[in-house]
Amino acid sequence: MTPRLDMVGLVTTDMPATLAFYRRLGLDIPADADTEPHVEITLDSGLRLAWDTVETIHSFDPSWTPPTGGHRSALAFLCDSPAEVDSVTHALEAAGATVHHEPWDAFWGQRYATVLDPDGTPVDLFAPLG
């Protein structure tokens, strides 16, 4: 069998704030998940997305420390239109998220923006131009 990508995992210092951020991006995350130390959902594609608290990670890797020095990872969300990139970016900012890169028309033919989740993980929003 050839290994296949099945899950992307993120570490969070504030599970409720992090899950609220991803709910604003349209992910169907149960409301009662906010108090759990490990949360995972299965996306329509079959890929699983998971979040673990720092305490959970330390329970099996006591020496774990957060990465430093630039991008740790990034998630990218496809929007329906360039206007939606702008509106989602501004809605997340209004809800308290940090906009790392305001929406712009990228040279590769997409409207693009980067917002940071509550733990500083870059989340890209994009849509094809025209």
C-alpha positions in Angstrom: 0.0 0.0 0.0 1.2 3.5 -0.8 0.8 6.0 2.1 -1.8 8.7 1.5 -2.4 12.0 3.1 -5.4 11.5 5.5 -5.2 14.2 8.1 -3.7 17.6 8.8 -3.2 18.4 12.4 -2.8 21.8 14.1 -1.8 22.6 17.7 -3.8 25.3 19.5 -3.3 27.3 22.7 -7.0 28.3 22.7 -9.4 25.6 21.4 -12.6 27.7 21.6 -11.1 30.7 19.8 -9.5 28.6 17.2 -12.6 26.5 16.5 -14.7 29.8 16.3 -12.2 31.1 13.7 -12.6 28.0 11.5 -16.4 27.9 11.9 -16.4 31.4 10.4 -14.7 29.9 7.4 -17.6 27.5 7.0 -16.2 24.3 8.6 -18.9 22.2 10.4 -17.4 21.8 13.8 -19.8 20.7 16.6 -20.4 23.4 19.3 -19.6 21.0 22.1 -16.0 20.4 20.7 -14.8 23.7 22.3 -14.0 21.9 25.6 -12.3 18.9 24.1 -8.5 18.4 24.1 -8.6 16.8 20.6 -11.0 17.7 17.8 -11.2 16.3 14.3 -13.6 16.7 11.5 -13.8 15.0 8.1 -14.0 17.4 5.1 -16.1 16.6 2.0 -13.0 15.4 0.3 -12.4 12.8 3.0 -9.4 14.6 4.4 -9.5 15.0 8.1 -8.6 18.2 9.9 -7.7 18.0 13.6 -6.7 20.3 16.4 -4.9 19.4 19.6 -4.2 21.5 22.7 -0.6 22.1 23.7 -1.4 19.9 26.8 -2.5 17.0 24.6 0.7 17.2 22.6 2.8 17.4 25.8 1.0 14.2 27.1 2.9 12.1 24.6 5.8 14.5 23.6 6.8 16.4 26.8 9.7 18.1 24.9 7.5 19.6 22.2 7.8 23.3 21.6 6.1 25.5 19.1 8.0 26.1 15.8 9.7 29.4 15.4 11.1 31.4 12.5 8.5 31.8 9.8 5.7 29.8 8.3 4.9 26.7 10.3 2.1 25.5 8.0 -0.7 27.1 6.0 -4.2 26.2 5.0 -5.8 27.6 1.9 -9.6 28.1 1.4 -11.0 28.5 -2.0 -13.7 31.3 -2.2 -16.4 31.6 -4.8 -15.2 34.9 -6.2 -12.6 37.7 -5.7 -15.3 39.7 -3.9 -15.8 36.8 -1.4 -12.0 36.9 -0.6 -12.4 40.5 0.4 -15.6 40.0 2.4 -14.4 36.9 4.3 -11.1 38.7 5.0 -12.9 41.7 6.5 -15.4 39.6 8.4 -12.6 37.6 10.0 -10.8 40.9 10.9 -14.0 42.3 12.4 -14.2 39.2 14.5 -10.7 39.8 15.9 -8.4 38.0 13.5 -5.2 39.5 12.3 -4.9 40.1 8.6 -1.3 39.3 7.6 -1.7 40.3 4.0 -4.6 42.3 2.7 -6.4 41.0 -0.4 -4.5 41.6 -3.6 -4.6 40.5 -7.2 -1.7 38.0 -7.4 0.4 37.7 -10.6 -0.6 34.0 -10.9 -4.3 35.0 -11.6 -6.0 34.8 -8.2 -7.4 37.2 -5.6 -5.4 36.3 -2.5 -5.3 37.2 1.2 -3.7 35.8 4.3 -5.3 35.9 7.7 -3.8 34.4 10.9 -5.8 32.1 13.1 -5.7 32.6 16.9 -2.4 30.6 17.1 -0.7 32.5 14.2 -1.2 29.8 11.6 -1.5 31.5 8.2 -4.8 30.8 6.5 -4.9 31.8 2.8 -8.1 32.9 1.1 -8.2 32.8 -2.7 -10.3 32.8 -5.8 -9.6 32.9 -9.5 -9.6 36.4 -11.1 -12.1 36.8 -13.9 
